[in-house]
Structures are given as C-alpha cells and as structure tokens.
Amino acid sequence: MNIKDTALTTGKRYLTAFKWIAFGILAGMFVGSVSAVFARLIVIATEFRKAHGIIIYFLPLAGLFIVFYYRALGAKKPKGTNLVITAIREGNNVPVRMAPLIIVSTVITHLFGGSAGREGAALQVGGSLGGALGRLFHFSEKDRRVVIMCGMSASFSALFGTPMAAAILALEISTVGIMYYSALVPCVAAGVTARFTAEAWGSHTSVMHIAEFEGVDPVNSSLTILFSIVAAFVAILFVFVMHRTKHLLSKYIENQYLRVIFGSVLIIGLTLLVGDQTYNGTGSDIIAKCVTDADFRMPYYGFLLKILFTAITLGVGFQGGEIVPSLFIGASFGNAFGPIFGLSPSLGAAIGMACIFCGVTNCPIASMLICFEMFGFEGGIYYIIAVAISYVFSGYSGIYNAQKVRYGKYNPGRVDKNAE
C-alpha cells in the first residue's frame, strides 16, 4: 500500500470516528432528555404513592390497563429487554413503539405499588430511540447494533448517573465472553453526554458514601471472599425465582387479564402482611439507608421478600426492570448478613450490591464500574473481589434469558448457550 492509499485509509478511519462521536453526543442529548423526564415521572409517581398509600388497592386496575395497552399497540407477548439484547447480537430492529410502551407502563407500575426497577425501561427506551435515530440518519444495517447500544448507554447513564458503567454495560450485556469494542467510542460519548443532559434537567447522581468503612486490609479481603460466595447463590436464587414464577403463572393462568389480577391481589396481600410499603416500588430510599446509615438494619428475611414481590410483579405482566430490585436484594442481604461475616452493615450492603448485580447480569466490568461510581474508589479492592467471585460462582444463570453465553466462565472453551 502506497502513502496515498495509507492516507486515504487513515482519513476514513478518522471520519468514521468523528461520525460516531457526533452520533453519540446527539443520542446522549436526545435519549438523555427523554430518560431524564422519565426518571422525574418515576419520582413523582413514587412520592404520590407514598403520600396516598391507599392507591395500592387500585393495582388490579393498573394491571388490566397495562395488559390492554400492550395488546392495543400490538405487543401481546412483550419481550422487553430480551428483545433489545437479541437485537444487539443479531442486528435486528427495535420497534420505536417500545419507548412509549415501557415508559407509560413502568410509571403506572410504580404509581400503584408494583415492585420493579427503572433500568429495564432504560435499556428498552434507549435501544428503541437509538435505533430510531439510526434509521432517521440512514445508518447501514451493519451499524444497527451500534446505534442500539448507543441509546442504551445514554438512557442508563441518565437514569443512574453512572456513565462509565452505562457505556460498558451495553458492550457486555448481550453476549457473555464478548465485548463489542466497535461501539466503545459512541457509547462513551452517549453515556457522558446523557449524564450532563440529565443534570441539566435536574436529575441527581446515585453517589452513596459508605457509613462505616474500616479501610482495606487482608482480613476484610478474606471475609469479602466468603461473603461473596454466599451472595452469588442469592443471585442464583433471585434468577431462579424470577424465571420459575413467570413460567408457572403463564402455564396455570393463561389469560393475561386474569393473571395480572391474581398477581395484583397477591401483592396487595403481601403488603398488608408486611405492614408497610418497604418492598413496593424501586426501594431506592431503602438501598441508600443500607449503605449510608450506620444505624439502619434490614431484617434477615428482607431480601427474600423483595425477591418475592419482584417475581410476582414482573411475572404477571407489570413492567419495569430487574436491576434496581437486584441492588435492593444485595443491599438488604449485605446489611443484614454482612456483620455475620465480620463486615460492617454498610460495607456489606455495598459488597452485596456488587455481587447481586454481577450475578444477575453477567457483566463483571460494568459491575465494577458502577461500584466505583456509586461508592467511590476507596473500597475498590473489595468490589473487584466481590465481582470476580460472584461472576464465577453464579454460574451461567442470568436474569435475561436472551443473553448468550459464548465462552465459559471456568475455561476458555466455547459454550454457546443462553443464560439460565
């Protein structure tokens, strides 16, 4: 290749890089704005429910509306985040209707007391709007997966305030063992831009300062290993209950309307038994207390109740995400059981969140980054240990069954199986 050809090739590379940077910034501004408004709607819905607890008795009506709403827009069997994950791997289109579907239904779920997160909406809204932008600007088919990942990074970053984790999560989540590095530049641009955009809209970061941090030492590092092994099995339990509950409910109550009414009544009954709405909604305030309040203690069975509330909510047809509930489960488990392993409740909560997040998503790098962004780098050694242990001991389980495990966790051979 002569000098002229080399210069042309280099020029094309730079033009491609600038194209993706520009698209990432645009996606970050657009998707970030939509996601910031969505985040505000979730906050408003949560505050209204807490101020008017009686609204939970209307949960069956909310469920009926969500089922009708999806069917009316032609989504009789919504695949949610699994659809986006498949689209990344196979280069399929993500329907633009997914954005309004998931936004409206998730807000309604939170308003009336369903137990769910918001990141499922983030990944679905981002994938949908990113894909729509790609089609608007006539991106080629081979670029389709990149624009979808761009949108996902933007939306996740806007909702969680964690641009580093958001950028990498989109690269990791579809195929375990493979990173889509070709999307790194646009995803970083989208994630960072979306964070600034969300701040301009008044959104706040998810930074939490650990109340009791004893410092880094060999003893606590060893204790973290033991704790993380147990937490990995909690992640497996969460995944198993989520998948099994949905399967059994679909099998024995085939009618979607009857299924959502049945689940709503169960949620109301469980809420009355608990005596408050600790396990309804996102539970973000409880997560923060577990980490930042040295005197706060969760009951030992708290993480089990959150698993049950979330499995019923999402299993019967309400919409939302599984990641925030996984953070709640990790925080409540670590807060309650951390002291048994010699860890402070607050540090146990942070490590528990790292373990469960990694165990259900199979995204170790994103898991480490989200810990650094949420808790700071001071306890970084503990988070790396927790993520590594959880990644291995959680096996091939995963909350998204469309996720493909390409390479094994225990050896470099190909596995080629879906997450279980």
Phi, psi and chi 1 to 4 in degrees:
 res  aa     phi    psi   chi1   chi2   chi3   chi4
   1 MET       -  128.3 -176.7  178.5  -68.9      -
   2 ASN   -82.6  175.6   57.9   38.4      -      -
   3 ILE   -61.2  -39.0  -64.8  176.5      -      -
   4 LYS   -64.1  -45.1 -176.6  177.3  179.6 -179.8
   5 ASP   -64.3  -38.7  -69.9  -23.0      -      -
   6 THR   -63.5  -41.5  -58.4      -      -      -
   7 ALA   -64.1  -40.5      -      -      -      -
   8 LEU   -64.7  -43.3  -73.3  172.9      -      -
   9 THR   -63.0  -44.4  -58.6      -      -      -
  10 THR   -62.7  -40.6  -57.8      -      -      -
  11 GLY   -61.8  -41.2      -      -      -      -
  12 LYS   -63.9  -39.0  -72.6 -179.3  179.8  178.5
  13 ARG   -61.6  -44.3  -70.0  172.7 -178.0  167.8
  14 TYR   -67.1  -38.8  -71.4  153.1      -      -
  15 LEU   -63.6  -40.2  -76.9  174.8      -      -
  16 THR   -63.7  -42.5  -60.2      -      -      -
  17 ALA   -62.0  -44.8      -      -      -      -
  18 PHE   -65.7  -34.7  -77.0  121.5      -      -
  19 LYS   -60.9  -45.5  176.1 -170.2   76.7  171.5
  20 TRP   -71.8  -33.8  -77.4  120.7      -      -
  21 ILE   -63.3  -45.1  -68.2  171.7      -      -
  22 ALA   -62.7  -42.4      -      -      -      -
  23 PHE   -66.6  -40.2 -179.7   80.8      -      -
  24 GLY   -60.6  -42.8      -      -      -      -
  25 ILE   -64.1  -44.7  -67.7  171.9      -      -
  26 LEU   -61.7  -46.0  177.5   63.3      -      -
  27 ALA   -62.8  -39.6      -      -      -      -
  28 GLY   -62.0  -40.3      -      -      -      -
  29 MET   -70.3  -45.7  -66.6  173.4   65.7      -
  30 PHE   -72.8  -56.6  174.1   55.2      -      -
  31 VAL   -66.3  -37.0  178.5      -      -      -
  32 GLY   -61.2  -38.8      -      -      -      -
  33 SER   -66.4  -46.1  -64.7      -      -      -
  34 VAL   -61.3  -43.9  173.6      -      -      -
  35 SER   -67.9  -35.4  -60.6      -      -      -
  36 ALA   -65.2  -41.2      -      -      -      -
  37 VAL   -64.4  -42.3  172.5      -      -      -
  38 PHE   -60.7  -44.0  167.3   62.8      -      -
  39 ALA   -60.0  -40.1      -      -      -      -
  40 ARG   -65.1  -38.0 -176.4   57.5 -169.8  159.2
  41 LEU   -63.7  -38.5  -69.5  175.2      -      -
  42 ILE   -62.7  -43.2  -67.2  -70.1      -      -
  43 VAL   -62.7  -45.3  170.8      -      -      -
  44 ILE   -61.8  -44.6  -67.5  171.6      -      -
  45 ALA   -62.2  -42.2      -      -      -      -
  46 THR   -66.3  -44.2  -59.3      -      -      -
  47 GLU   -63.1  -39.6  -69.6  175.0  -12.4      -
  48 PHE   -65.1  -43.0 -174.6   88.0      -      -
  49 ARG   -63.6  -41.2  175.1  175.5   52.5   79.3
  50 LYS   -65.8  -33.1  -71.6 -177.9  176.8  179.6
  51 ALA   -80.1  -23.0      -      -      -      -
  52 HIS  -132.0   72.0  -53.7   84.9      -      -
  53 GLY   -57.6  -22.7      -      -      -      -
  54 ILE   -65.4  -17.2 -164.5  171.9      -      -
  55 ILE   -63.5  -20.3 -162.2  172.7      -      -
  56 ILE   -62.6  -24.2 -166.6  173.5      -      -
  57 TYR   -69.5  -12.5  -68.3  106.1      -      -
  58 PHE   -95.9    9.4  -64.1   93.9      -      -
  59 LEU   -56.6  -40.4 -172.9   61.1      -      -
  60 PRO   -59.2  -40.2  -25.3   35.9      -      -
  61 LEU   -65.4  -38.7  -66.7  177.7      -      -
  62 ALA   -62.5  -42.2      -      -      -      -
  63 GLY   -62.9  -42.4      -      -      -      -
  64 LEU   -60.9  -41.3  -70.4  173.3      -      -
  65 PHE   -63.8  -43.1  173.3   79.6      -      -
  66 ILE   -62.2  -44.2  -70.6  172.8      -      -
  67 VAL   -61.3  -45.3  172.6      -      -      -
  68 PHE   -62.6  -43.3  171.6   78.1      -      -
  69 TYR   -59.9  -45.2 -179.8   49.5      -      -
  70 TYR   -66.1  -42.4  -94.1   79.0      -      -
  71 ARG   -67.7  -36.9  -66.8  173.7   71.9   91.3
  72 ALA   -65.2  -32.6      -      -      -      -
  73 LEU   -93.4   13.8  -90.6   67.8      -      -
  74 GLY    82.3   20.8      -      -      -      -
  75 ALA  -118.8   73.1      -      -      -      -
  76 LYS   -69.0  -30.6  -66.1 -178.1  179.5 -179.5
  77 LYS  -126.9   79.2  -66.0 -177.5  178.0 -179.7
  78 PRO   -62.0  131.9   21.9  -32.7      -      -
  79 LYS   -99.6  -13.6  -63.3 -179.6  179.9  178.9
  80 GLY    59.2 -135.7      -      -      -      -
  81 THR   -62.8  -29.5  -54.4      -      -      -
  82 ASN   -59.4  -35.2  -75.8  -50.9      -      -
  83 LEU   -64.5  -41.5  178.3   62.7      -      -
  84 VAL   -67.0  -41.7 -178.7      -      -      -
  85 ILE   -62.4  -42.5  -71.0  173.9      -      -
  86 THR   -63.5  -38.7  -58.0      -      -      -
  87 ALA   -63.7  -37.4      -      -      -      -
  88 ILE   -63.2  -45.9  -67.1  174.4      -      -
  89 ARG   -72.7  -37.0 -168.5  168.2   53.0 -108.8
  90 GLU  -105.8   -5.4  -60.8  179.0    1.9      -
  91 GLY    75.1   27.1      -      -      -      -
  92 ASN   -81.4  165.1  -59.1  -29.9      -      -
  93 ASN   -78.1  146.1  -85.0  -39.3      -      -
  94 VAL  -105.8  120.0  178.8      -      -      -
  95 PRO   -57.3  136.0  -19.6   30.6      -      -
  96 VAL   -66.7  -23.4   71.1      -      -      -
  97 ARG   -65.5  -16.8   68.9 -174.5  179.2 -169.0
  98 MET   -61.5  -33.7  178.2  176.1  -79.4      -
  99 ALA   -62.0  -57.2      -      -      -      -
 100 PRO   -65.0  -32.0   20.8  -32.4      -      -
 101 LEU   -60.0  -52.3  -84.3  171.5      -      -
 102 ILE   -74.8  -33.2 -168.0   64.0      -      -
 103 ILE   -64.2  -53.0  -71.7  174.8      -      -
 104 VAL   -63.0  -47.7  172.0      -      -      -
 105 SER   -68.4  -34.9   57.6      -      -      -
 106 THR   -69.3  -42.1  -59.9      -      -      -
 107 VAL   -61.2  -42.5  171.0      -      -      -
 108 ILE   -64.5  -41.8  -70.0  174.3      -      -
 109 THR   -57.3  -45.4  -64.0      -      -      -
 110 HIS   -71.2  -37.3  -74.1   81.9      -      -
 111 LEU   -60.8  -39.1  175.5   62.1      -      -
 112 PHE  -100.4    5.4  -70.1   91.9      -      -
 113 GLY   101.8   14.5      -      -      -      -
 114 GLY   -70.4  153.5      -      -      -      -
 115 SER   -98.4  106.7  174.0      -      -      -
 116 ALA  -159.3  171.1      -      -      -      -
 117 GLY  -105.8 -168.7      -      -      -      -
 118 ARG  -118.3  -11.8   57.3 -174.2 -174.1  -90.9
 119 GLU   -73.4  -24.8   86.1  -60.2  -34.5      -
 120 GLY   -59.6  -41.3      -      -      -      -
 121 ALA   -65.1  -38.2      -      -      -      -
 122 ALA   -60.0  -49.0      -      -      -      -
 123 LEU   -66.8  -38.0  -60.6  178.3      -      -
 124 GLN   -74.9  -44.2  -66.1  172.4   49.8      -
 125 VAL   -62.7  -47.0  168.5      -      -      -
 126 GLY   -61.6  -45.3      -      -      -      -
 127 GLY   -63.0  -40.1      -      -      -      -
 128 SER   -67.2  -49.8  173.4      -      -      -
 129 LEU   -72.7  -34.9  -64.4 -179.2      -      -
 130 GLY   -62.9  -43.8      -      -      -      -
 131 GLY   -62.6  -38.9      -      -      -      -
 132 ALA   -64.1  -40.9      -      -      -      -
 133 LEU   -63.3  -40.8  -83.6  177.5      -      -
 134 GLY   -60.5  -41.3      -      -      -      -
 135 ARG   -69.1  -36.7  -68.4 -168.8  -67.3  -85.5
 136 LEU   -61.1  -38.8  178.5   65.9      -      -
 137 PHE   -96.4   13.6  -71.0   99.7      -      -
 138 HIS    58.6   42.8  -56.2  -68.6      -      -
 139 PHE   -69.0  149.7  -82.8   74.5      -      -
 140 SER   -72.8  167.2   63.8      -      -      -
 141 GLU   -60.4  -38.1  -91.5 -172.0   46.9      -
 142 LYS   -68.3  -18.7   66.9 -177.2  178.8   65.8
 143 ASP   -92.6   -1.3  -69.2  -27.5      -      -
 144 ARG   -60.4  -44.7 -172.2  176.8  -67.7  157.8
 145 ARG   -65.3  -31.4   57.8  169.0   52.4   94.5
 146 VAL   -68.7  -43.1  178.6      -      -      -
 147 VAL   -67.4  -32.1  -60.2      -      -      -
 148 ILE   -66.2  -45.4  -68.8  171.7      -      -
 149 MET   -63.9  -35.4  -75.0 -172.8  -82.8      -
 150 CYS   -58.1  -48.8 -111.9      -      -      -
 151 GLY   -63.2  -39.3      -      -      -      -
 152 MET   -62.3  -45.0  -67.4  169.0   68.7      -
 153 SER   -61.3  -43.1  -65.7      -      -      -
 154 ALA   -62.4  -47.2      -      -      -      -
 155 SER   -68.7  -43.6 -168.3      -      -      -
 156 PHE   -63.0  -41.5 -165.4   92.6      -      -
 157 SER   -64.9  -41.7  176.1      -      -      -
 158 ALA   -65.3  -37.1      -      -      -      -
 159 LEU   -80.4  -34.5  -75.2  171.6      -      -
 160 PHE  -106.0  -15.4  -76.4   86.4      -      -
 161 GLY    69.1   29.1      -      -      -      -
 162 THR  -127.3   76.6   54.5      -      -      -
 163 PRO   -63.5  -33.8   20.1  -31.9      -      -
 164 MET   -65.0  -49.8  -67.8 -167.9  -64.2      -
 165 ALA   -63.6  -38.5      -      -      -      -
 166 ALA   -62.9  -41.5      -      -      -      -
 167 ALA   -64.6  -41.3      -      -      -      -
 168 ILE   -81.1  -33.8  -59.8  -57.2      -      -
 169 LEU   -56.0  -43.2 -178.2   69.1      -      -
 170 ALA   -62.8  -31.4      -      -      -      -
 171 LEU   -77.6  -26.5  -50.9 -174.8      -      -
 172 GLU   -95.1  -31.4  -82.1 -169.3  -65.4      -
 173 ILE   -72.1  -27.1 -161.4  166.9      -      -
 174 SER   -80.6  -34.9   73.4      -      -      -
 175 THR  -137.4  111.7  -48.8      -      -      -
 176 VAL   -69.5  124.7  178.3      -      -      -
 177 GLY   102.0   -5.6      -      -      -      -
 178 ILE  -131.1  134.8  -69.8 -180.0      -      -
 179 MET  -113.9  128.6  -70.2  -84.0  -76.3      -
 180 TYR   -86.0   77.8  -68.9   93.7      -      -
 181 TYR   -65.5  -20.5  -73.7  113.4      -      -
 182 SER   -63.4  -19.2   58.6      -      -      -
 183 ALA   -98.3    4.6      -      -      -      -
 184 LEU   -61.3  -49.5  178.2   62.0      -      -
 185 VAL   -61.5  -53.1  167.3      -      -      -
 186 PRO   -64.3  -34.5   19.6  -31.1      -      -
 187 CYS   -68.5  -38.9  -76.2      -      -      -
 188 VAL   -64.4  -46.4  168.8      -      -      -
 189 ALA   -60.1  -42.7      -      -      -      -
 190 ALA   -67.3  -44.4      -      -      -      -
 191 GLY   -64.1  -45.6      -      -      -      -
 192 VAL   -66.9  -45.1  173.0      -      -      -
 193 THR   -62.4  -41.5  -56.4      -      -      -
 194 ALA   -63.4  -37.2      -      -      -      -
 195 ARG   -62.3  -46.8 -179.5   62.5 -137.5  136.8
 196 PHE   -64.8  -38.1  -68.0  143.3      -      -
 197 THR   -63.7  -44.1  -58.5      -      -      -
 198 ALA   -62.9  -39.2      -      -      -      -
 199 GLU   -62.4  -38.3  -73.0  178.8  -11.3      -
 200 ALA   -64.3  -29.3      -      -      -      -
 201 TRP   -83.3   -3.4  -79.8   90.6      -      -
 202 GLY    98.9    8.2      -      -      -      -
 203 SER   -75.3  152.9  -66.6      -      -      -
 204 HIS  -112.5  157.3  -57.4  -68.8      -      -
 205 THR   -77.5  168.6   62.5      -      -      -
 206 SER  -100.9   26.1  -59.2      -      -      -
 207 VAL   -67.5  131.5  174.5      -      -      -
 208 MET  -132.5  127.9  -68.5  178.0  -83.3      -
 209 HIS   -93.4  125.6  -61.3  -72.4      -      -
 210 ILE   -65.8  127.1  -62.2  174.1      -      -
 211 ALA   -66.5  -42.5      -      -      -      -
 212 GLU  -125.9  100.5  -62.7  173.7  -62.6      -
 213 PHE  -116.8  115.2 -175.7   74.4      -      -
 214 GLU   -84.2   -2.5  -58.3   91.6  -17.8      -
 215 GLY    93.9  172.8      -      -      -      -
 216 VAL   -97.9  126.0  177.4      -      -      -
 217 ASP  -152.0  165.0   59.7   61.5      -      -
 218 PRO   -60.8  -34.6  -23.2   33.6      -      -
 219 VAL   -65.1  -52.1  174.3      -      -      -
 220 ASN   -64.8  -31.8  -82.4  -21.1      -      -
 221 SER   -64.0  -42.0  -62.5      -      -      -
 222 SER   -66.6  -40.6  -59.1      -      -      -
 223 LEU   -64.4  -34.7  -65.0  171.9      -      -
 224 THR   -63.4  -37.9  -63.0      -      -      -
 225 ILE   -60.6  -49.0  -66.0  173.8      -      -
 226 LEU   -62.8  -45.7  -63.6  175.2      -      -
 227 PHE   -62.3  -41.3  175.8   78.8      -      -
 228 SER   -66.5  -32.9  -60.5      -      -      -
 229 ILE   -62.5  -45.9  -68.7  172.4      -      -
 230 VAL   -65.6  -42.4  178.5      -      -      -
 231 ALA   -62.4  -33.3      -      -      -      -
 232 ALA   -61.5  -36.0      -      -      -      -
 233 PHE   -72.8  -26.9  -71.7  102.6      -      -
 234 VAL   -66.3  -39.4  174.2      -      -      -
 235 ALA   -62.0  -42.9      -      -      -      -
 236 ILE   -61.3  -42.2  -66.0  173.4      -      -
 237 LEU   -60.8  -44.7  175.0   65.3      -      -
 238 PHE   -59.9  -47.2  178.1   42.8      -      -
 239 VAL   -62.3  -45.2  170.8      -      -      -
 240 PHE   -61.1  -47.9  173.7   79.5      -      -
 241 VAL   -64.3  -40.2  173.1      -      -      -
 242 MET   -60.6  -51.7  -73.8  -69.3  -62.3      -
 243 HIS   -67.3  -42.2  -69.3  -30.8      -      -
 244 ARG   -68.3  -40.0 -163.3   63.0 -177.5  164.0
 245 THR   -62.4  -46.4  -60.2      -      -      -
 246 LYS   -62.2  -41.8 -173.9  173.1 -176.2  178.5
 247 HIS   -63.9  -47.0  170.8   73.7      -      -
 248 LEU   -66.7  -41.9  -69.2  175.0      -      -
 249 LEU   -64.9  -40.7  -72.2  169.6      -      -
 250 SER   -67.5  -33.9  -60.4      -      -      -
 251 LYS   -72.6  -44.2  178.7  179.7  178.7 -179.8
 252 TYR   -95.8  -16.6  -69.3  106.6      -      -
 253 ILE  -129.4   84.6  -50.0  176.9      -      -
 254 GLU   -69.5  -33.2  -65.7 -176.5    6.9      -
 255 ASN   -71.6  122.4 -174.5  -73.6      -      -
 256 GLN   -63.4  -36.8  -71.2  178.9  -60.9      -
 257 TYR   -68.4  -43.8  -67.3  104.0      -      -
 258 LEU   -65.5  -36.2  -68.1  177.4      -      -
 259 ARG   -65.2  -42.8 -171.7  159.9   64.0 -121.2
 260 VAL   -72.2  -31.3   79.8      -      -      -
 261 ILE   -66.9  -44.8  -69.2  174.4      -      -
 262 PHE   -58.6  -47.1  175.1   75.3      -      -
 263 GLY   -64.4  -38.6      -      -      -      -
 264 SER   -62.5  -43.6  -60.3      -      -      -
 265 VAL   -63.3  -40.0  172.7      -      -      -
 266 LEU   -61.9  -44.1  -79.3 -179.3      -      -
 267 ILE   -62.3  -44.0  -67.2  -65.5      -      -
 268 ILE   -61.8  -45.1  -66.0  170.8      -      -
 269 GLY   -61.7  -44.0      -      -      -      -
 270 LEU   -64.2  -38.8  -73.9  169.7      -      -
 271 THR   -62.8  -41.7  -56.9      -      -      -
 272 LEU   -65.4  -37.8  -66.9  174.4      -      -
 273 LEU   -65.8  -40.5  -75.4  173.9      -      -
 274 VAL   -67.4  -37.6  170.5      -      -      -
 275 GLY    97.2   -6.4      -      -      -      -
 276 ASP  -155.8 -174.8   55.5   46.1      -      -
 277 GLN  -108.8   36.9  -63.9 -169.0   19.0      -
 278 THR   -58.0  -36.4  -63.0      -      -      -
 279 TYR  -102.6    8.3  -55.5   98.1      -      -
 280 ASN   -93.3  160.6  -57.2   83.1      -      -
 281 GLY    67.4 -155.2      -      -      -      -
 282 THR   -78.4  -34.8   61.8      -      -      -
 283 GLY    74.7   23.5      -      -      -      -
 284 SER   -61.5  -34.5  -62.4      -      -      -
 285 ASP   -66.6  -35.7   54.5  -25.2      -      -
 286 ILE   -68.9  -41.2  -58.0  -63.1      -      -
 287 ILE   -57.1  -47.2  -65.2  172.3      -      -
 288 ALA   -62.8  -41.2      -      -      -      -
 289 LYS   -63.9  -40.1  -74.4 -178.4  179.8  179.3
 290 CYS   -58.5  -34.2  -73.7      -      -      -
 291 VAL   -92.5  -41.2  176.2      -      -      -
 292 THR   -99.6  -16.4   62.5      -      -      -
 293 ASP  -105.0  110.4 -172.2  -15.3      -      -
 294 ALA   -65.5  -22.4      -      -      -      -
 295 ASP   -97.3   -5.4  -62.1  -40.0      -      -
 296 PHE   -81.8  136.6 -177.6   75.7      -      -
 297 ARG  -134.1  132.9  -63.9  -68.6 -178.7  -84.6
 298 MET   -91.3  148.4  -77.8  -66.8  -69.6      -
 299 PRO   -66.2  154.8   22.0  -32.2      -      -
 300 TYR   -61.5  -27.7  -70.0  110.7      -      -
 301 TYR   -91.7    2.3   54.0   82.7      -      -
 302 GLY   -58.3  -43.6      -      -      -      -
 303 PHE   -64.9  -32.5   75.1   99.5      -      -
 304 LEU   -68.4  -39.4  -66.8  173.2      -      -
 305 LEU   -64.3  -40.1  -77.2  174.8      -      -
 306 LYS   -65.2  -39.0 -171.6   61.1  176.0  179.4
 307 ILE   -59.2  -45.9  -70.4  174.5      -      -
 308 LEU   -65.7  -47.7 -174.8   58.6      -      -
 309 PHE   -58.2  -45.7  -90.3   76.5      -      -
 310 THR   -69.7  -41.4  -54.5      -      -      -
 311 ALA   -61.9  -41.3      -      -      -      -
 312 ILE   -69.0  -47.0  -65.4  172.3      -      -
 313 THR   -56.2  -53.3  -62.7      -      -      -
 314 LEU   -79.9  -25.5  -61.4 -179.5      -      -
 315 GLY   -71.7  -25.2      -      -      -      -
 316 VAL   -97.3   -5.0  -61.1      -      -      -
 317 GLY   124.5   -3.9      -      -      -      -
 318 PHE   -70.8  160.7  -72.5   98.1      -      -
 319 GLN  -116.6  152.6  -62.1  -59.8  -46.1      -
 320 GLY   157.5 -161.8      -      -      -      -
 321 GLY  -119.0  168.7      -      -      -      -
 322 GLU  -104.2  -13.6  -59.6   89.8  -11.6      -
 323 ILE   -74.5  -44.5  -68.8 -179.7      -      -
 324 VAL   -61.6  -44.1  172.5      -      -      -
 325 PRO   -57.6  -35.6  -30.1   37.6      -      -
 326 SER   -65.7  -35.6   77.5      -      -      -
 327 LEU   -67.5  -38.5  -63.4  177.7      -      -
 328 PHE   -62.1  -46.3 -175.2  111.0      -      -
 329 ILE   -60.9  -45.1  -67.0  161.9      -      -
 330 GLY   -64.5  -42.8      -      -      -      -
 331 ALA   -66.4  -44.3      -      -      -      -
 332 SER   -69.6  -38.5   57.8      -      -      -
 333 PHE   -64.6  -46.6  177.3   78.3      -      -
 334 GLY   -67.0  -37.8      -      -      -      -
 335 ASN   -64.3  -38.5 -179.9  -90.5      -      -
 336 ALA   -82.4  -41.3      -      -      -      -
 337 PHE  -102.8  -13.5  -72.1   90.1      -      -
 338 GLY   -53.0  -45.9      -      -      -      -
 339 PRO   -60.2  -29.0  -27.9   36.8      -      -
 340 ILE   -63.6  -30.6  -64.5  175.9      -      -
 341 PHE   -95.1   10.3  -70.5   84.5      -      -
 342 GLY    84.8   11.3      -      -      -      -
 343 LEU  -102.0  152.3  -56.8  170.1      -      -
 344 SER   -68.7  153.3   71.0      -      -      -
 345 PRO   -56.9  -38.6  -25.4   34.9      -      -
 346 SER   -72.2  -43.0   49.8      -      -      -
 347 LEU   -67.6  -38.4  179.9   58.6      -      -
 348 GLY   -59.7  -39.0      -      -      -      -
 349 ALA   -63.2  -45.0      -      -      -      -
 350 ALA   -63.5  -44.6      -      -      -      -
 351 ILE   -66.6  -38.7  -66.2  172.8      -      -
 352 GLY   -60.5  -41.2      -      -      -      -
 353 MET   -62.3  -41.8  -69.9  167.7   67.6      -
 354 ALA   -61.3  -43.3      -      -      -      -
 355 CYS   -65.7  -49.1  -69.8      -      -      -
 356 ILE   -69.7  -40.9  -53.1  -58.1      -      -
 357 PHE   -57.7  -47.6 -178.0   88.9      -      -
 358 CYS   -67.3  -40.9 -178.8      -      -      -
 359 GLY   -63.9  -30.6      -      -      -      -
 360 VAL   -95.5  -21.0  -57.0      -      -      -
 361 THR  -102.8  -20.7   62.7      -      -      -
 362 ASN    58.5   35.7  -68.6  -54.5      -      -
 363 CYS  -122.3   81.3  -63.4      -      -      -
 364 PRO   -65.7  -39.2   22.6  -33.3      -      -
 365 ILE   -69.5  -44.2  -60.8  177.5      -      -
 366 ALA   -62.4  -35.4      -      -      -      -
 367 SER   -63.5  -43.2  -60.4      -      -      -
 368 MET   -64.7  -43.1  -72.8 -173.0  -75.5      -
 369 LEU   -66.1  -38.7  -68.6  175.8      -      -
 370 ILE   -66.8  -31.7 -158.5  169.7      -      -
 371 CYS   -67.1  -44.4  -71.8      -      -      -
 372 PHE   -60.5  -40.9  -63.7  153.1      -      -
 373 GLU   -75.1  -31.5  -68.8 -179.9  -70.7      -
 374 MET   -86.1  -37.7  -69.1  176.8   71.2      -
 375 PHE  -114.2   -8.9  -49.1  125.8      -      -
 376 GLY    92.1  173.8      -      -      -      -
 377 PHE   -91.5   -5.2  -69.8   88.2      -      -
 378 GLU   -58.2  -42.4 -169.8  177.3   21.1      -
 379 GLY  -100.1   26.6      -      -      -      -
 380 GLY   -55.6  -37.3      -      -      -      -
 381 ILE   -60.8  -42.2  -71.0  178.0      -      -
 382 TYR   -64.3  -40.2  -63.4  141.7      -      -
 383 TYR   -68.8  -39.0  -48.8  140.6      -      -
 384 ILE   -64.1  -43.8  -69.6  175.4      -      -
 385 ILE   -59.7  -48.1  -68.3  171.9      -      -
 386 ALA   -60.5  -44.9      -      -      -      -
 387 VAL   -65.5  -44.6  166.1      -      -      -
 388 ALA   -61.5  -45.9      -      -      -      -
 389 ILE   -65.6  -45.9  -65.4  -64.1      -      -
 390 SER   -63.8  -39.7  178.5      -      -      -
 391 TYR   -58.4  -41.9 -179.9   72.4      -      -
 392 VAL   -78.4  -47.2  171.6      -      -      -
 393 PHE   -78.0  -16.1  -81.8   84.9      -      -
 394 SER   -78.9   -6.6   61.0      -      -      -
 395 GLY    65.9 -144.0      -      -      -      -
 396 TYR  -101.5   22.9  -64.8  121.2      -      -
 397 SER   -76.0  155.1   64.9      -      -      -
 398 GLY  -168.4  145.0      -      -      -      -
 399 ILE   -71.5  -24.7 -154.2   69.4      -      -
 400 TYR  -107.6  108.0  -55.4  118.1      -      -
 401 ASN   -75.9   -4.9   51.0   27.0      -      -
 402 ALA   -82.7  -11.9      -      -      -      -
 403 GLN   -66.0  130.6 -171.4 -179.8   52.8      -
 404 LYS   -99.8  128.4  179.2   74.1   72.9  174.3
 405 VAL   -91.9  104.7 -178.0      -      -      -
 406 ARG   -86.1  -46.1  179.0   58.9   56.0   84.8
 407 TYR  -121.1  144.2  -64.7  103.6      -      -
 408 GLY   -65.1  154.4      -      -      -      -
 409 LYS   -83.4  -18.3  -68.1 -175.1  177.8 -176.5
 410 TYR  -109.7  -13.3  -47.3   99.7      -      -
 411 ASN  -156.0  163.9   57.9   66.5      -      -
 412 PRO   -79.0    4.2   28.6  -35.0      -      -
 413 GLY   -73.5  160.6      -      -      -      -
 414 ARG   -74.2  142.3  -71.0  175.3   68.6  101.7
 415 VAL  -113.4  -49.8  175.8      -      -      -
 416 ASP    51.9   62.9  -73.6  -33.2      -      -
 417 LYS  -140.8  157.1   59.9 -175.8  -70.1 -174.4
 418 ASN   -78.4  151.4  -73.9    0.8      -      -
 419 ALA   -61.1  144.9      -      -      -      -
 420 GLU   -97.7      -  -59.5  166.6  -16.3      -
